[in-house]
């Protein structure tokens, strides 16, 4: 609420370019953050799928963490194969979804990230209930949940040689 009630910060959003208007050649990496909205808005976002495919196929660092990994589930590479097929990957786990649902008393998410990643052929792994955990598979970096952002950042920074 502090952000949306701070005019200087909200003004920054006015100049935020659309993803489709950005040139991937101007960037060294793509990192997708999570939250709950990605489970509803990311899987069918074709601009986001195009950006992920473009970065990945350009052999650039491509990463996501928490529910942001939802951006990867429907990405198909130029050869038609799912991006996540055969990749060791993590993201918000079923046990964490169960924990959140129990605390809220309702089913929060419309689908389970762990289940869909496995359906797409990913080797899904996790580090434990709300434990900071990230994995790298080639140029693809994923983090389990919000506590994994630092681990994801460390891996991405190392990969970029910064």
C-alpha positions in Angstrom: 0.0 0.0 0.0 2.9 2.3 0.7 4.0 1.9 -2.9 0.7 2.7 -4.5 0.3 5.7 -2.2 3.7 7.1 -3.1 3.3 9.2 -6.3 7.0 9.1 -7.2 7.0 5.4 -7.2 3.7 5.0 -9.1 5.1 7.4 -11.7 7.7 4.8 -12.5 5.0 2.5 -13.7 3.8 5.0 -16.1 6.9 4.6 -18.2 7.2 0.8 -17.9 7.5 -0.6 -21.4 5.5 -3.6 -22.6 7.6 -6.8 -22.7 6.8 -7.1 -26.5 8.3 -3.7 -27.1 11.7 -4.6 -25.5 14.6 -5.9 -27.6 16.0 -9.1 -26.0 19.4 -8.2 -27.6 19.7 -5.3 -25.2 19.7 -7.7 -22.2 22.0 -10.4 -20.9 19.4 -12.4 -18.8 15.7 -12.8 -18.1 14.6 -13.4 -14.6 10.9 -13.9 -13.8 9.7 -13.3 -10.3 6.7 -15.0 -8.6 3.8 -14.2 -6.4 0.3 -15.5 -6.8 -0.7 -13.7 -10.0 1.6 -15.7 -12.3 -0.5 -18.8 -11.8 -3.4 -16.9 -13.4 -1.6 -14.6 -15.8 1.7 -16.2 -17.0 0.9 -19.6 -18.6 -1.0 -18.2 -21.6 0.9 -15.0 -22.0 2.3 -15.3 -25.5 4.6 -12.3 -25.2 6.1 -13.8 -22.1 6.5 -17.2 -23.8 8.2 -15.6 -26.8 10.6 -13.7 -24.5 11.5 -16.9 -22.6 12.0 -18.8 -25.8 14.1 -16.0 -27.4 16.4 -15.7 -24.3 16.8 -19.4 -23.9 17.5 -20.1 -27.6 19.9 -17.2 -27.7 21.8 -19.1 -25.0 21.2 -16.3 -22.5 20.6 -16.9 -18.8 16.9 -17.6 -18.3 15.4 -17.9 -14.8 12.3 -17.9 -12.7 11.4 -18.5 -9.1 8.4 -19.2 -6.9 5.1 -19.2 -8.9 7.0 -17.2 -11.6 8.1 -20.6 -12.9 4.5 -20.7 -14.3 5.9 -18.6 -17.1 7.8 -21.7 -18.3 5.1 -24.4 -18.4 3.7 -23.6 -21.9 6.9 -22.4 -23.5 7.7 -24.5 -26.6 11.1 -24.2 -28.2 11.5 -23.7 -32.0 11.7 -27.4 -32.5 8.2 -27.8 -30.8 9.5 -29.4 -27.6 8.5 -28.1 -24.2 11.2 -26.0 -22.7 11.1 -27.8 -19.4 11.1 -31.3 -20.9 14.1 -33.2 -19.5 15.3 -30.3 -17.4 15.9 -30.4 -13.7 13.7 -27.7 -12.3 12.0 -26.4 -9.2 9.2 -24.0 -8.4 6.5 -23.7 -5.8 5.9 -27.3 -4.5 2.8 -29.2 -3.8 3.6 -29.4 0.0 3.9 -25.6 0.1 0.6 -25.3 -1.8 -1.0 -27.7 0.8 0.5 -25.6 3.6 -0.9 -22.4 2.2 -4.3 -24.0 1.5 -4.6 -25.3 5.0 -3.7 -21.9 6.5 -6.2 -20.1 4.3 -8.9 -22.7 4.6 -9.4 -22.8 0.8 -7.7 -24.0 -2.4 -5.7 -20.9 -3.4 -4.3 -21.8 -6.8 -6.2 -23.0 -9.9 -3.5 -25.6 -10.6 -0.3 -27.1 -9.2 3.0 -26.0 -10.6 4.8 -29.1 -9.5 2.3 -31.4 -11.2 2.3 -29.5 -14.5 6.1 -29.4 -14.6 6.2 -33.1 -14.2 3.5 -33.6 -16.9 5.6 -31.5 -19.3 8.5 -33.9 -18.7 10.6 -31.9 -16.2 12.6 -33.5 -13.5 11.0 -31.6 -10.6 13.1 -31.3 -7.4 12.6 -29.5 -4.2 14.6 -28.5 -1.1 12.0 -28.8 1.6 9.0 -26.9 2.9 9.8 -23.2 2.5 13.5 -23.8 2.3 15.7 -21.5 0.1 16.5 -23.7 -2.9 17.5 -23.1 -6.5 18.8 -25.3 -9.3 20.6 -24.7 -12.5 20.2 -26.8 -15.5 22.5 -25.4 -18.2 21.4 -21.8 -18.8 18.0 -22.4 -17.0 17.8 -21.3 -13.4 14.8 -21.9 -11.2 14.0 -21.2 -7.5 11.5 -23.0 -5.3 9.6 -20.1 -3.7 10.0 -16.6 -2.3 12.8 -17.6 0.0 14.8 -18.8 -3.0 15.2 -15.4 -4.6 18.7 -14.8 -3.1 19.9 -18.3 -4.3 18.6 -17.7 -7.8 20.3 -14.2 -7.9 23.6 -15.8 -6.8 23.5 -18.3 -9.6 22.5 -15.8 -12.2 25.2 -13.3 -11.1 27.8 -16.1 -11.3 26.6 -17.2 -14.7 26.9 -13.6 -15.9 30.4 -13.3 -14.5 29.6 -10.2 -12.6 
